[in-house]
Structure formats: C-alpha cells, structure tokens
C-alpha cells in the first residue's frame, strides 16, 4: 500500500515539499549559527551561501521558459524586477543592481538583488508582494510552481525570522554571474561526534555567556552606582536650590501679602473716593439736568416766540410783496396810460401840423380873399368870421395842449414818488430780514453751545465709567495674583513632598547598594 501511494504522488508536489524542507533547514541553521556566532555575517559565511543557493532553487522552481532568437531564457530576474512596480521602496535596490558594473547576466542581477534585500531586512516583505499578485506571477511561473502554491507563502513566513540577522555583504567584488548553485547536504546531516562536539560547545558557550553576563552585571552595577552618586549630588544641589527658591518664594509671598494689604487699603480708599465722587457727580448731574431742563423750556419758549415772529414777519413780507406786486401793476398801468397819452399827443401834434397847414392855406386864401375883398366886402365879412372861428379853435387846441402837458408832469411826479416809496419800503424790509436772520443765528449758536455742553457731560460720564471699569479690572488682577500665590504655595508643598520622597528613595538605594556591595564582596 505505501508503495502505491508513493507512485501516485505528484512529482512537482514532492519537489515543492523537498524545497520547503531545505528552506526550513537552511533558515533555521542560519539563524542558530548567526546567533551563536554573535556578530555581523560576511559573504564567506558557509550557511549564508547555502541559504542563497536554496532560495535560488526555490525561485527557479516552475519558471516558464521564454524563447528568444538565440537561446532559451529561464531566469528569476523577471519576477524580482516586478517587485519595483508593486513595492515602491524596492526601486532603490533595482536601481543599485542595474548600476553595478561587474554584473552581465540576469541571474547575477537576481543574486545581487537577494543579497541587498537580506541586508535591508525586507526580503520577506518584497516576496510577500509577489505572492499576493498571482495574476502577474502567472506570466513567469507555471501553475504548479512553488511560488504559486502554499509552500511559497510558508517560505515567506519563515523569511521574517531573518530580520534578526545583521549581514554585511560586499556585492561589487563578487563574481555572481559564474557561481554554481549546488546545495551542500552535508551541512544538514548530523553525526554522533558532531552532536557531542556541539553539546560541549554549547556548554562552553553557556559558561562564557554566564561569565559575560556577570561582567556586564558588574559593569551595570558600577554605572548605576556612579549614576546614583551623580544623581544624589544633583538632588542635593537641586535641594539647596529648592531651599533657596523656597526662601525667595517666602520673601516674595510676604512682599506680595504686604502689597496685597496695601492694594486692598488703596482699593478701599479708591472705592470710597469713587463713591463720594459718584455721589457728588450724581448730585451735579441731577442739578445740571434740572437746569438743562429749565433752560431747555426757556429755549423752547424762545424758539416758539422766534417761530411766531418769523411767521408774522413772513406774513408781513408776503403782504409787502403783494403790495409791491400791486404797485408794480399800477406802475405798468401808468406806463400804459403814459404811452396812450404820448400817442394822443403825437396824434394831436399831427392834427396841429395839419391845422397849421390849413392856416397857411387859409392865409393864402385870406390873401387871395383880401385881393378879392377889394372886389366884394360881403366876402370879406364872411372870411373874417371864418378867421375868428379858426382862431377860437386854435386857442382851444393850445389850452388842451397845456392841460395835457400839466397832466404829464403830474403823472411823472406821481411815478417818482411811487418809486421813492417802493425803495424805502424795500430797504425797511431788508433791514427787518437782516435783524431776523441775526436773531436766528444767535439762537442757533445758543443751541450749538447747549449741544456741546451735553456732549461734554456725556464724555465725562463715559470717562467716569471707564475709570470704574479700570478699577474693577485692577481688582480682578489682584484676585488673580492672590490665586496664583495660593497655587504657588500648593506647588511649594508638592515640591517639599517630592523632596521627602526623593530622600526616601535615596536612602533605599543606598541600602540596596550597601547590600549589593556586601554580596559582591562575598
């Protein structure tokens, strides 16, 4: 039955199990030997070399063959180069591997990459990123490869333990391209002699570790003793400083208390003065308010009277303006009458001219008639009558002309008198309006003075309120200072308690040091 089961097992699964076991042995042996070795590992260290060979075999398992024009390519540099895209911190390793001058093959670059990842202590992190992205790994590995199965995840988990090891590997000088990766199984096969030698080596190492531990303990005790001495000295210095600060603080507290008492007494005096001042100011303000009210009533009455006078004067002014308008209309009517008279005069002058012409004609006729009178006396008599009538008419016309001239003179005199009266009335109105404007300006000045007095009183009140606020702030600051003094007292008491506790700790440590000294002497 067991033979049949062995025959039925998948050879790739067996390969994966063998590689997993070899990885376990190599990682375990490397960690144990490195811890017993007790220093950083070099590239010549055999267990480290075998670890890299085993890791190379694990990464090569199930790699797909990539055909090119010249040959078949089967290297582990492709999946390792993919780590840069998945893990940004791996870009530095990739760049440094590509910059190495001695490396010519992809396999050599992959070996250098593994060594640098071990030195960075991030090999497990880088390979974990690869294992998670199986879709990308499927381009490089077959489906049955170790990196595609659970064994790869186990190996990555084992690689986390290598973070304990410190390795210092020189990659530049090594010929990584031509190295032959063969696993040396003799390192992992154990004989009885080797087991006995190992047990002896373990016992010797344990004794040496105990010796080193005792020496380190002694050193630590010496350092603790010196540190305790220095601490004691510093504590004594700090204690003296604290005592001095305490004395200074006490003096400050006494001074602050005295200042507080003085400030309180001054504050009381200020409060008394302010209260008295406030009472006096209240009385003054009340009296001033009463006087202001009385003066305001008088001003209101004066203002009302002035308003009445203004109204009366405005009515008078309107009446005067109306009278002026009437006189102006009368003047226009007189001017029109004058124009009509001038027209009548011109017409009458025209008639006089016509009459003169007629007279001349009559004279001519008279001359002719006189010439004819000699012929007939009857004609002369008639003509004498006509001449008498004409003379009467001329006398009447001249009398009418004189009357018209007299009327013109009277109208001109009346116009002159009316103009003089208009000018006098206008001057009187202007003088009255000027006096009224002066009175109004005086009253406006009085109002402005009263407003300024009110503003001054308001500002005085505001200053008094600000002084009161300042005194309240000073009281608040004094209260805060007293609270700070109380807090300083509390801190001083806490410091005293801490000082006592430090003294107790110091005495206890001294007793412990004495006991340790006695034990060390034994």
C-alpha positions as CSV (number, residue, x, y, z in Angstrom):
1,X,0.0,0.0,0.0
2,X,2.7,2.6,0.8
3,X,4.5,1.9,-2.4
4,X,1.3,2.6,-4.4
5,X,0.8,5.9,-2.6
6,X,4.3,7.0,-3.4
7,X,3.9,6.0,-7.0
8,X,0.6,8.0,-7.2
9,X,2.2,11.2,-5.6
10,X,2.7,14.2,-7.9
11,X,6.5,14.7,-8.6
12,X,6.1,18.5,-8.6
13,X,4.4,18.3,-5.1
14,X,7.4,16.2,-3.9
15,X,9.8,18.8,-5.3
16,X,7.9,21.6,-3.5
17,X,8.0,19.6,-0.2
18,X,11.7,19.0,-0.6
19,X,12.5,22.6,-1.3
20,X,10.3,23.7,1.6
21,X,12.1,21.4,4.0
22,X,15.5,22.5,2.7
23,X,14.4,26.2,3.1
24,X,13.3,25.4,6.7
25,X,16.7,23.7,7.5
26,X,18.8,26.4,5.9
27,X,16.9,29.3,7.5
28,X,16.9,27.5,11.0
29,X,20.6,26.7,10.7
30,X,21.5,30.2,9.5
31,X,19.6,31.8,12.4
32,X,21.1,29.5,15.1
33,X,24.7,29.8,13.7
34,X,24.3,33.5,13.4
35,X,23.1,33.9,17.0
36,X,25.9,31.7,18.3
37,X,28.4,33.5,16.0
38,X,27.4,36.8,17.7
39,X,28.4,39.3,15.0
40,X,27.5,40.5,11.6
41,X,27.8,37.9,8.8
42,X,30.1,38.2,5.8
43,X,29.6,36.8,2.3
44,X,32.2,34.0,3.1
45,X,30.0,32.5,5.8
46,X,29.0,29.0,4.6
47,X,25.4,28.8,6.0
48,X,24.7,32.1,4.3
49,X,26.0,30.9,1.0
50,X,23.9,27.8,1.2
51,X,20.8,29.9,2.1
52,X,21.2,31.9,-1.1
53,X,21.6,28.7,-3.1
54,X,18.4,27.2,-1.6
55,X,16.5,30.5,-2.3
56,X,17.7,30.4,-5.9
57,X,16.4,26.9,-6.3
58,X,13.0,27.8,-4.7
59,X,12.6,30.8,-7.0
60,X,13.7,28.8,-10.1
61,X,11.1,26.1,-9.4
62,X,8.4,26.1,-12.1
63,X,9.8,29.0,-14.1
64,X,8.4,29.3,-17.6
65,X,10.9,29.1,-20.5
66,X,11.0,32.2,-22.6
67,X,12.1,31.7,-26.1
68,X,14.3,34.3,-27.9
69,X,16.1,34.3,-31.2
70,X,19.4,33.0,-29.9
71,X,18.6,30.7,-27.0
72,X,16.1,29.7,-24.3
73,X,15.9,32.1,-21.3
74,X,15.0,30.8,-17.9
75,X,16.0,33.3,-15.1
76,X,14.5,34.6,-11.8
77,X,15.4,38.3,-12.6
78,X,12.0,38.8,-14.3
79,X,9.7,38.3,-11.3
80,X,12.2,40.0,-9.0
81,X,12.2,43.0,-11.3
82,X,8.4,43.1,-11.0
83,X,8.7,43.9,-7.3
84,X,9.6,47.5,-8.1
85,X,6.2,48.1,-9.6
86,X,4.4,46.5,-6.6
87,X,6.5,47.9,-3.8
88,X,7.9,51.5,-4.4
89,X,10.6,51.2,-1.7
90,X,12.2,48.4,-3.8
91,X,13.1,50.9,-6.6
92,X,16.4,51.7,-4.8
93,X,17.5,48.0,-4.9
94,X,16.6,47.7,-8.6
95,X,18.5,50.9,-9.5
96,X,21.6,49.9,-7.4
97,X,21.6,46.4,-9.0
98,X,21.4,47.8,-12.5
99,X,24.3,50.3,-11.7
100,X,26.7,47.5,-10.6
101,X,29.5,47.3,-13.2
102,X,30.5,43.6,-12.8
103,X,27.1,42.1,-13.5
104,X,26.3,41.0,-17.1
105,X,23.7,38.2,-16.8
106,X,20.1,38.4,-15.4
107,X,21.0,35.6,-12.9
108,X,23.9,37.6,-11.5
109,X,21.5,40.6,-11.0
110,X,19.0,38.3,-9.3
111,X,21.7,37.0,-6.9
112,X,22.8,40.6,-6.1
113,X,19.1,41.6,-5.5
114,X,18.7,38.8,-3.0
115,X,21.8,39.8,-1.1
116,X,20.8,43.5,-1.0
117,X,17.2,42.6,0.2
118,X,18.7,40.5,3.1
119,X,20.9,43.4,4.1
120,X,17.9,45.7,4.1
121,X,15.9,43.1,6.1
122,X,13.0,43.4,3.7
123,X,13.2,40.1,1.7
124,X,10.0,38.8,3.3
125,X,8.1,42.0,2.5
126,X,9.2,42.1,-1.1
127,X,8.4,38.4,-1.8
128,X,5.0,38.7,0.0
129,X,4.1,41.4,-2.5
130,X,4.9,39.0,-5.3
131,X,3.0,36.0,-3.9
132,X,-0.2,38.2,-3.4
133,X,-0.2,39.1,-7.1
134,X,-0.6,35.7,-8.6
135,X,-2.1,37.0,-11.8
136,X,1.2,38.8,-12.6
137,X,3.3,35.8,-11.4
138,X,1.4,33.5,-13.8
139,X,3.3,35.2,-16.7
140,X,6.7,33.9,-15.2
141,X,5.7,30.7,-13.4
142,X,3.8,27.5,-14.2
143,X,0.6,26.8,-12.2
144,X,2.4,24.0,-10.2
145,X,5.4,26.2,-9.2
146,X,6.5,26.7,-5.6
147,X,5.8,30.5,-5.7
148,X,2.2,29.8,-7.0
149,X,1.3,27.3,-4.2
150,X,1.0,27.4,-0.4
151,X,4.7,26.4,0.1
152,X,5.8,29.8,-1.2
153,X,3.7,31.6,1.4
154,X,5.3,29.3,4.1
155,X,8.8,30.1,3.0
156,X,7.9,33.9,3.0
157,X,6.7,33.5,6.6
158,X,10.0,31.7,7.5
159,X,12.0,34.6,6.0
160,X,10.6,37.0,8.6
161,X,12.9,35.4,11.1
162,X,16.0,36.5,9.1
163,X,15.3,40.1,10.3
164,X,17.2,39.2,13.5
165,X,20.4,38.7,11.5
166,X,22.8,41.6,10.6
167,X,24.6,40.9,7.3
168,X,27.4,43.0,5.7
169,X,27.8,41.6,2.1
170,X,30.2,43.1,-0.5
171,X,28.3,42.7,-3.8
172,X,30.7,44.7,-6.0
173,X,33.7,42.4,-5.7
174,X,31.9,39.0,-6.1
175,X,31.6,37.2,-9.4
176,X,27.9,36.4,-9.1
177,X,27.4,35.6,-12.8
178,X,29.6,32.4,-12.9
179,X,28.7,30.9,-9.4
180,X,27.4,27.4,-9.4
181,X,24.4,26.9,-7.2
182,X,24.7,23.4,-5.6
183,X,23.1,22.5,-2.3
184,X,25.6,21.0,0.3
185,X,23.5,18.4,2.2
186,X,26.5,17.6,4.5
187,X,25.9,20.7,6.5
188,X,22.4,19.4,7.5
189,X,23.4,15.7,8.2
190,X,24.4,15.3,11.9
191,X,26.9,12.6,13.2
192,X,27.3,11.4,16.9
193,X,30.7,13.1,17.1
194,X,29.3,16.3,15.8
195,X,26.5,16.1,18.3
196,X,29.0,15.6,21.2
197,X,31.1,18.4,20.0
198,X,28.1,20.6,19.7
199,X,27.0,19.8,23.2
200,X,30.5,20.6,24.5
201,X,30.5,23.8,22.5
202,X,27.0,24.6,23.9
203,X,28.2,24.1,27.5
204,X,31.4,26.2,26.9
205,X,29.2,28.9,25.2
206,X,26.8,28.8,28.2
207,X,29.7,29.2,30.7
208,X,31.2,32.1,28.6
209,X,27.7,33.6,28.4
210,X,27.4,33.4,32.2
211,X,30.8,35.0,32.6
212,X,29.9,37.7,30.2
213,X,26.6,38.2,31.9
214,X,28.3,38.5,35.3
215,X,30.8,41.0,33.9
216,X,28.0,43.0,32.3
217,X,26.1,42.9,35.6
218,X,29.2,44.2,37.4
219,X,29.6,47.0,34.8
220,X,26.0,47.9,35.0
221,X,26.1,48.0,38.8
222,X,29.2,50.2,38.7
223,X,27.5,52.5,36.2
224,X,24.3,52.5,38.4
225,X,26.4,53.4,41.5
226,X,28.1,56.2,39.7
227,X,24.8,57.4,38.2
228,X,23.2,57.2,41.7
229,X,26.1,59.2,43.2
230,X,25.8,61.8,40.5
231,X,22.0,61.7,41.0
232,X,22.5,62.2,44.8
233,X,24.8,65.1,44.1
234,X,22.3,66.6,41.6
235,X,19.5,66.0,44.1
236,X,21.5,67.7,46.9
237,X,22.2,70.7,44.5
238,X,18.5,70.8,43.5
239,X,17.5,70.5,47.2
240,X,19.8,73.5,48.1
241,X,18.4,75.4,45.1
242,X,14.8,74.5,46.1
243,X,15.6,75.7,49.7
244,X,16.9,78.9,48.3
245,X,14.0,79.2,45.9
246,X,11.7,78.5,48.9
247,X,13.3,81.3,50.9
248,X,12.9,83.6,47.9
249,X,9.4,82.4,47.4
250,X,8.6,83.0,51.1
251,X,10.1,86.5,50.8
252,X,8.1,87.1,47.6
253,X,4.9,85.8,49.3
254,X,5.5,88.2,52.3
255,X,6.1,91.1,49.9
256,X,3.1,90.1,47.8
257,X,1.0,89.9,51.0
258,X,2.1,93.3,52.1
259,X,1.5,94.6,48.6
260,X,-1.9,92.9,48.7
261,X,-2.7,94.6,52.0
262,X,-1.6,98.0,50.6
263,X,-3.5,97.4,47.4
264,X,-6.6,96.4,49.4
265,X,-6.3,99.5,51.6
266,X,-5.7,101.7,48.5
267,X,-8.6,99.9,46.8
268,X,-10.9,100.7,49.7
269,X,-9.8,104.3,49.7
270,X,-10.3,104.4,45.9
271,X,-13.7,102.9,46.3
272,X,-14.6,105.4,49.0
273,X,-13.4,108.3,46.9
274,X,-15.1,107.0,43.8
275,X,-18.3,106.5,45.7
276,X,-18.1,110.1,47.1
277,X,-17.1,111.3,43.7
278,X,-20.0,109.4,42.2
279,X,-22.5,110.8,44.7
280,X,-21.2,114.4,44.0
281,X,-21.3,113.8,40.3
282,X,-24.8,112.3,40.7
283,X,-25.9,115.5,42.5
284,X,-24.2,117.7,40.0
285,X,-25.6,115.8,37.1
286,X,-29.1,116.0,38.7
287,X,-28.8,119.7,39.2
288,X,-27.4,120.2,35.8
289,X,-30.2,118.1,34.3
290,X,-32.7,120.3,36.1
291,X,-31.0,123.4,34.9
292,X,-30.8,122.0,31.5
293,X,-34.5,121.1,31.6
294,X,-35.3,124.7,32.8
295,X,-33.0,126.2,30.2
296,X,-34.5,123.9,27.6
297,X,-38.0,125.0,28.5
298,X,-36.9,128.7,28.2
299,X,-35.2,127.9,24.9
300,X,-38.3,126.1,23.7
301,X,-40.3,129.2,24.6
302,X,-37.8,131.5,22.9
303,X,-37.8,129.2,19.9
304,X,-41.6,129.2,19.8
305,X,-41.6,133.0,20.1
306,X,-38.9,133.3,17.3
307,X,-41.0,131.0,15.2
308,X,-44.1,133.2,15.8
309,X,-42.1,136.3,14.9
310,X,-40.8,134.5,11.8
311,X,-44.3,133.6,10.8
312,X,-45.5,137.2,11.4
313,X,-42.6,138.7,9.6
314,X,-43.1,136.2,6.7
315,X,-46.8,137.2,6.6
316,X,-45.7,140.9,6.6
317,X,-43.2,140.1,3.9
318,X,-45.9,138.4,1.9
319,X,-48.2,141.5,2.4
320,X,-45.3,143.8,1.3
321,X,-44.6,141.6,-1.7
322,X,-48.3,141.7,-2.6
323,X,-48.4,145.5,-2.2
324,X,-45.2,145.6,-4.3
325,X,-47.0,143.5,-6.9
326,X,-50.0,145.8,-6.8
327,X,-47.7,148.9,-7.1
328,X,-45.8,147.2,-10.0
329,X,-49.2,146.6,-11.7
330,X,-50.1,150.2,-11.0
331,X,-46.8,151.3,-12.5
332,X,-47.4,149.2,-15.6
333,X,-50.9,150.8,-15.9
334,X,-49.4,154.3,-15.5
335,X,-46.8,153.4,-18.2
336,X,-49.6,152.2,-20.4
337,X,-51.5,155.5,-19.8
338,X,-48.3,157.4,-20.5
339,X,-47.9,155.6,-23.7
340,X,-51.5,156.2,-24.6
341,X,-51.0,159.9,-23.8
342,X,-47.9,160.1,-25.9
343,X,-49.9,158.5,-28.7
344,X,-52.7,161.2,-28.2
345,X,-50.0,163.9,-28.1
346,X,-48.5,162.6,-31.3
347,X,-51.9,162.5,-32.9
348,X,-52.7,166.0,-31.7
349,X,-49.3,167.2,-33.0
350,X,-50.2,165.7,-36.3
351,X,-53.5,167.5,-36.2
352,X,-51.7,170.7,-35.2
353,X,-49.4,170.3,-38.2
354,X,-52.5,169.7,-40.3
355,X,-54.1,172.8,-38.8
356,X,-51.0,174.9,-39.4
357,X,-51.0,173.7,-42.9
358,X,-54.7,174.6,-43.1
359,X,-53.9,178.0,-41.5
360,X,-51.3,178.6,-44.1
361,X,-53.7,177.6,-46.7
362,X,-56.3,179.9,-45.0
363,X,-53.7,182.7,-45.0
364,X,-53.2,182.1,-48.7
365,X,-56.9,182.1,-49.2
366,X,-57.1,185.3,-47.0
367,X,-54.6,186.9,-49.2
368,X,-56.5,185.8,-52.2
369,X,-59.7,186.9,-50.5
370,X,-58.1,190.2,-49.4
371,X,-57.2,190.7,-53.0
372,X,-60.8,189.8,-53.8
373,X,-62.1,192.0,-50.8
374,X,-61.4,194.9,-52.8
375,X,-64.0,193.5,-55.1
376,X,-66.5,192.4,-52.6
377,X,-67.0,193.5,-48.9
378,X,-69.5,190.7,-48.2
379,X,-66.9,188.1,-48.9
380,X,-64.6,189.8,-46.5
381,X,-67.0,189.8,-43.7
382,X,-67.7,186.1,-44.1
383,X,-64.0,185.4,-44.3
384,X,-63.4,187.5,-41.1
385,X,-66.0,185.3,-39.3
386,X,-64.3,182.2,-40.6
387,X,-60.9,183.5,-39.4
388,X,-62.4,184.3,-35.9
389,X,-63.8,180.8,-35.7
390,X,-60.4,179.3,-36.7
391,X,-58.6,181.5,-34.1
392,X,-61.0,180.2,-31.4
393,X,-60.3,176.7,-32.4
394,X,-56.6,177.3,-32.2
395,X,-56.9,178.8,-28.7
396,X,-58.9,175.8,-27.6
397,X,-56.3,173.4,-29.0
398,X,-53.5,175.3,-27.3
399,X,-55.4,175.2,-23.9
400,X,-55.9,171.5,-24.4
401,X,-52.2,171.1,-25.1
402,X,-51.3,172.9,-21.9
403,X,-53.7,170.8,-19.8
404,X,-52.1,167.6,-21.3
405,X,-48.6,168.9,-20.5
406,X,-49.7,169.6,-16.9
407,X,-51.2,166.1,-16.6
408,X,-47.9,164.6,-18.0
409,X,-45.9,166.5,-15.3
410,X,-48.2,165.3,-12.5
411,X,-48.0,161.7,-13.7
412,X,-44.2,161.9,-13.8
413,X,-44.2,163.3,-10.3
414,X,-46.5,160.6,-9.0
415,X,-44.3,157.9,-10.7
416,X,-41.2,159.4,-9.0
417,X,-43.0,159.5,-5.6
418,X,-44.2,155.8,-6.0
419,X,-40.6,154.7,-6.9
420,X,-39.2,156.5,-3.8
421,X,-41.8,154.9,-1.6
422,X,-41.0,151.4,-3.1
423,X,-37.3,151.9,-2.5
424,X,-37.9,153.0,1.1
425,X,-40.2,150.0,1.8
426,X,-37.7,147.6,0.3
427,X,-35.0,149.0,2.5
428,X,-37.2,148.6,5.5
429,X,-38.0,145.0,4.6
430,X,-34.3,144.2,4.0
431,X,-33.3,145.7,7.4
432,X,-36.1,143.7,9.2
433,X,-35.0,140.5,7.4
434,X,-31.3,141.1,8.4
435,X,-32.3,141.6,12.0
436,X,-34.4,138.5,12.0
437,X,-31.5,136.5,10.5
438,X,-29.2,137.8,13.1
439,X,-31.6,136.7,15.9
440,X,-32.0,133.2,14.3
441,X,-28.1,132.8,14.0
442,X,-27.8,133.8,17.7
443,X,-30.4,131.3,18.7
444,X,-28.7,128.6,16.5
445,X,-25.4,129.4,18.3
446,X,-27.1,129.0,21.6
447,X,-28.4,125.6,20.5
448,X,-24.9,124.5,19.4
449,X,-23.5,125.6,22.7
450,X,-26.1,123.6,24.6
451,X,-25.4,120.5,22.4
452,X,-21.7,120.8,23.1
453,X,-22.4,121.1,26.8
454,X,-24.5,117.9,26.5
455,X,-21.6,116.1,24.6
456,X,-19.1,117.2,27.3
457,X,-21.4,115.8,30.0
458,X,-21.7,112.5,28.1
459,X,-18.0,112.3,27.6
460,X,-17.4,113.0,31.3
461,X,-19.8,110.2,32.2
462,X,-18.0,107.8,29.8
463,X,-14.7,108.7,31.4
464,X,-16.1,108.0,34.9
465,X,-17.5,104.7,33.7
466,X,-14.0,103.8,32.1
467,X,-12.3,104.7,35.4
468,X,-14.7,102.4,37.3
469,X,-14.1,99.6,34.8
470,X,-10.3,100.1,35.2
471,X,-10.6,99.8,38.9
472,X,-12.7,96.7,38.5
473,X,-10.0,95.2,36.2
474,X,-7.4,96.1,38.8
475,X,-9.4,94.3,41.5
476,X,-9.8,91.3,39.2
477,X,-6.0,91.2,38.6
478,X,-5.3,91.4,42.3
479,X,-7.6,88.5,42.9
480,X,-5.8,86.5,40.1
481,X,-2.5,87.3,41.8
482,X,-3.8,86.1,45.1
483,X,-5.0,82.9,43.4
484,X,-1.5,82.5,41.8
485,X,0.1,82.9,45.2
486,X,-2.1,80.2,46.6
487,X,-1.2,77.9,43.7
488,X,2.5,78.7,44.3
489,X,2.0,77.7,47.9
490,X,0.5,74.4,46.8
491,X,3.3,73.8,44.3
492,X,5.8,74.5,47.1
493,X,4.1,72.0,49.4
494,X,4.1,69.4,46.5
495,X,7.8,70.1,45.9
496,X,8.5,69.5,49.6
497,X,6.7,66.2,49.4
498,X,8.6,65.2,46.3
499,X,11.9,66.2,48.1
500,X,11.0,63.9,51.0
501,X,10.1,61.1,48.6
502,X,13.4,61.5,46.8
503,X,15.2,61.4,50.1
504,X,13.5,58.2,51.0
505,X,14.3,56.7,47.5
506,X,17.9,57.9,48.0
507,X,18.2,56.1,51.4
508,X,16.6,53.0,50.0
509,X,19.0,53.0,47.1
510,X,21.9,53.5,49.4
511,X,20.8,50.5,51.5
512,X,20.4,48.4,48.3
513,X,23.9,49.5,47.1
514,X,25.3,48.5,50.5
515,X,23.7,45.1,50.3
516,X,24.9,44.7,46.7
517,X,28.5,45.7,47.8
518,X,28.3,43.1,50.6
519,X,27.1,40.4,48.2
520,X,29.8,41.3,45.6
521,X,32.5,41.2,48.4
522,X,31.2,37.8,49.3
